[in-house]
Amino acid sequence: MTDKAPPYVPGHQLLAGKAVLITAAAGAGIGFSAAQRAVEEGARAVVISDVHEGRLRQAADTLRGVDGDCAVYAHLADVTDEAAVQRLVGNAEEDTGGVDILINNAGLGGTRLLVDMTDQEWSRVMDITLTGTMRMTRAMLRVMQAREAGVIVNNASVLGWRAQKEQCHYAAAKAGVMALTRCAALEAAEFGVRINAVSPSIAMHDFLRKTTPPELLQQLASREAFGRAAEVWEVANVMIFLASDYASYMTGEVVSVSSQHP
């Protein structure tokens, strides 16, 4: 067994000619990696959003350097604000001439025992992680259903299935994302729109390092079959697959992106 990450997988034009909108895509997390993979997979346009202006601008500049043939747009947007969500979708539609794929990546975690958790802490995680995903899905579905085409990929978590201490708010929100994915997929299917989700176990990135004790990160990574956390691009790869035509018969599915002990 090795705990080393595999070589980075080159693009195979899985999203050739598609326009992609991704939330929370600044920084070095799963959202940015999904945006980079979309560019590398031949997308004609990629729209990224985030609440951090400086990091968003830097992310857009980096993506433009990946492939000059892909148009890259960046918009500040807060998924807890319905007006901001409507502006984002409207801007993305105008930028691209029609969004083919939405990747809902925005989410917020944290570590807190339930007995110490405030209503505000609970509500903020729910508002960003679950309700924010709902707002973006609702807004984009109205457009996609009218076109009778489109794909939505949500970012859930294995904590929607597994129990872990100090994660009541985050686990409940991610379980909600799973349920939202399945129910919305049934409603969207008659319009030719697919909705699926990925469910990562642990993917290492800067924000996770800042919000989680290092001992816990090491403990969680050691439980995985490969003895390591996933690279963010390994999660993004599965998002891209679900967004592509290779997953044309999949909807309402939650795909686990994790390694289990035998």
C-alpha positions in Angstrom: 0.0 0.0 0.0 1.2 3.5 -0.7 0.1 6.8 0.8 1.4 8.8 -2.2 -1.1 10.5 -4.6 -1.3 9.1 -8.1 -0.2 11.2 -11.1 -2.4 14.0 -12.2 -4.8 12.8 -14.9 -4.7 14.8 -18.2 -7.9 16.1 -19.8 -9.9 14.1 -22.3 -12.3 16.7 -23.6 -15.2 15.3 -21.5 -16.8 18.8 -21.4 -16.0 19.9 -24.9 -18.2 22.9 -25.9 -19.9 23.1 -22.5 -20.4 26.2 -20.2 -19.9 25.6 -16.5 -20.8 27.6 -13.4 -19.1 26.7 -10.1 -19.7 28.2 -6.7 -17.1 28.8 -4.0 -14.3 28.3 -6.6 -11.6 30.7 -5.3 -8.7 29.4 -3.3 -7.2 25.9 -3.5 -10.1 23.7 -2.6 -12.4 21.3 -4.5 -14.3 24.2 -6.3 -11.2 25.7 -7.9 -10.0 22.2 -8.8 -13.3 21.5 -10.5 -13.0 24.8 -12.4 -9.5 23.9 -13.5 -10.6 20.4 -14.6 -13.5 21.9 -16.5 -11.1 24.1 -18.5 -8.7 21.2 -19.1 -11.7 19.1 -20.2 -12.5 21.4 -23.1 -15.2 23.6 -21.6 -15.9 26.7 -23.8 -16.7 28.9 -20.8 -16.2 28.6 -17.1 -17.9 31.0 -14.6 -16.6 31.0 -11.0 -18.1 32.7 -8.0 -17.0 33.2 -4.4 -17.3 35.7 -1.6 -13.6 36.5 -1.4 -12.8 39.1 -4.1 -9.1 38.9 -4.1 -8.9 35.1 -4.2 -11.6 35.1 -6.8 -9.7 37.4 -9.1 -6.5 35.4 -8.6 -8.4 32.2 -9.4 -9.8 33.6 -12.6 -6.4 34.8 -13.7 -4.9 31.3 -13.0 -7.6 29.6 -15.0 -7.1 31.9 -18.0 -3.6 30.7 -18.1 -4.6 27.1 -18.3 -6.2 27.3 -21.7 -6.7 30.5 -23.6 -9.5 29.1 -25.7 -11.8 28.8 -22.6 -13.5 32.0 -21.6 -13.3 32.6 -17.9 -15.6 34.8 -15.9 -15.7 35.7 -12.2 -18.5 37.1 -10.1 -18.8 37.8 -6.4 -21.8 36.0 -5.0 -23.1 34.9 -1.6 -25.3 31.9 -1.8 -27.1 32.9 1.4 -28.5 36.0 -0.4 -31.3 35.2 -2.9 -30.8 38.4 -4.8 -27.1 37.6 -5.2 -28.0 34.1 -6.4 -30.3 35.6 -9.0 -27.7 38.0 -10.2 -25.1 35.3 -10.4 -27.3 33.0 -12.6 -28.3 36.0 -14.7 -24.7 37.1 -15.2 -23.6 33.6 -16.0 -26.3 33.1 -18.5 -25.3 36.4 -20.2 -21.6 35.6 -20.1 -21.9 32.2 -21.7 -25.1 32.3 -23.7 -26.5 29.5 -21.6 -25.0 27.5 -18.7 -24.9 23.7 -19.4 -23.5 22.6 -16.0 -23.8 23.9 -12.4 -21.5 22.6 -9.8 -22.7 23.5 -6.3 -19.6 23.5 -4.2 -20.3 26.2 -1.6 -20.4 24.9 1.9 -19.3 25.6 5.5 -18.0 23.2 8.1 -16.7 23.6 11.6 -16.0 21.6 14.8 -18.4 22.0 17.8 -20.0 19.7 20.3 -23.8 19.9 20.0 -24.2 20.9 23.6 -21.9 23.9 23.0 -23.4 24.8 19.6 -25.3 28.1 19.3 -28.4 28.6 17.1 -26.3 31.0 15.0 -23.6 28.4 14.4 -26.1 25.8 13.4 -28.1 28.2 11.2 -25.0 29.5 9.4 -23.8 26.0 8.4 -27.3 25.1 7.2 -27.8 28.4 5.3 -24.6 28.1 3.3 -24.3 24.4 2.9 -27.9 23.2 2.4 -30.1 26.2 1.7 -27.4 27.8 -0.5 -27.3 24.6 -2.6 -31.1 24.8 -2.8 -31.1 28.4 -3.9 -28.6 27.8 -6.6 -30.4 24.6 -7.8 -33.8 26.4 -7.8 -32.5 29.3 -9.8 -30.6 27.2 -12.3 -33.4 24.7 -12.7 -35.8 27.4 -13.8 -33.5 28.1 -16.7 -32.4 24.6 -17.5 -35.9 23.2 -17.4 -37.0 25.8 -19.9 -34.2 24.7 -22.2 -34.9 21.0 -21.5 -31.2 20.4 -20.9 -28.6 20.7 -18.2 -26.6 19.1 -15.5 -26.2 19.9 -11.8 -23.6 18.3 -9.6 -23.7 18.9 -5.8 -20.9 18.5 -3.3 -22.2 16.4 -0.3 -20.0 14.5 2.2 -19.7 11.0 3.6 -20.7 12.6 6.9 -24.2 12.5 5.4 -23.9 8.8 6.0 -21.3 8.4 8.7 -21.4 9.6 12.2 -18.6 11.8 13.6 -18.4 13.7 16.9 -18.6 17.5 16.7 -20.1 17.4 13.3 -23.9 17.5 13.9 -24.5 20.7 12.0 -22.3 19.9 9.0 -23.4 16.2 8.8 -27.1 17.2 9.0 -26.6 19.8 6.2 -24.8 17.3 4.0 -27.4 14.7 4.5 -29.9 17.3 3.5 -27.9 18.0 0.3 -28.1 14.2 -0.5 -31.9 14.3 0.0 -32.3 17.5 -2.0 -30.3 15.9 -4.8 -32.5 12.8 -5.0 -35.8 14.7 -4.8 -34.9 17.5 -7.1 -33.6 14.9 -9.6 -37.0 13.3 -9.9 -38.6 16.7 -10.5 -36.0 17.7 -13.1 -35.9 14.4 -15.0 -39.0 15.0 -17.1 -37.3 18.1 -18.4 -34.1 16.3 -19.4 -32.1 17.8 -16.6 -29.8 15.5 -14.5 -28.8 16.1 -10.8 -26.3 14.1 -9.0 -23.9 14.6 -6.0 -20.4 13.5 -4.9 -19.8 12.5 -1.4 -16.1 12.9 -0.5 -14.6 11.5 2.7 -11.6 13.7 3.3 -9.9 15.9 0.7 -7.0 17.9 1.9 -7.0 21.7 1.2 -6.0 24.8 3.0 -9.4 25.7 4.5 -9.7 22.2 6.0 -6.2 22.6 7.6 -7.2 25.9 9.1 -10.5 24.7 10.6 -9.6 21.1 11.8 -7.1 20.0 14.4 -4.1 18.4 12.7 -4.4 15.3 14.9 -7.9 14.7 13.7 -6.9 15.2 10.1 -4.2 12.6 10.5 -6.6 10.2 12.3 -9.2 10.5 9.6 -6.7 10.1 6.7 -5.2 7.0 8.4 -8.6 5.3 8.4 -8.7 5.4 4.6 -7.7 2.4 2.6 -4.9 4.3 0.8 -3.7 5.8 4.1 -4.1 9.3 2.9 -6.6 12.0 2.2 -7.8 12.5 -1.3 -6.3 15.2 -3.5 -8.9 17.8 -4.3 -8.6 17.0 -8.0 -9.5 13.4 -7.4 -12.9 14.6 -6.1 -13.1 17.1 -9.0 -12.5 14.2 -11.5 -15.7 12.5 -10.3 -17.7 15.8 -10.5 -16.5 16.2 -14.1 -17.6 12.6 -14.9 -21.0 13.2 -13.5 -21.2 16.5 -15.4 -20.2 14.8 -18.7 -22.3 12.9 -21.2 -20.6 9.7 -20.0 -23.1 9.9 -17.0 -26.1 10.4 -19.2 -28.2 7.7 -17.5 -27.3 8.8 -13.9 -29.6 11.1 -11.9 -30.5 11.3 -8.3 -27.3 9.5 -7.4 -24.9 10.2 -4.6 -21.4 8.9 -5.5 -19.0 8.2 -2.7 -15.5 9.5 -3.4 -13.6 7.7 -0.6 -11.5 4.7 0.1 -12.7 2.2 2.6 -10.8 -0.4 4.5 -11.2 -3.9 3.1 
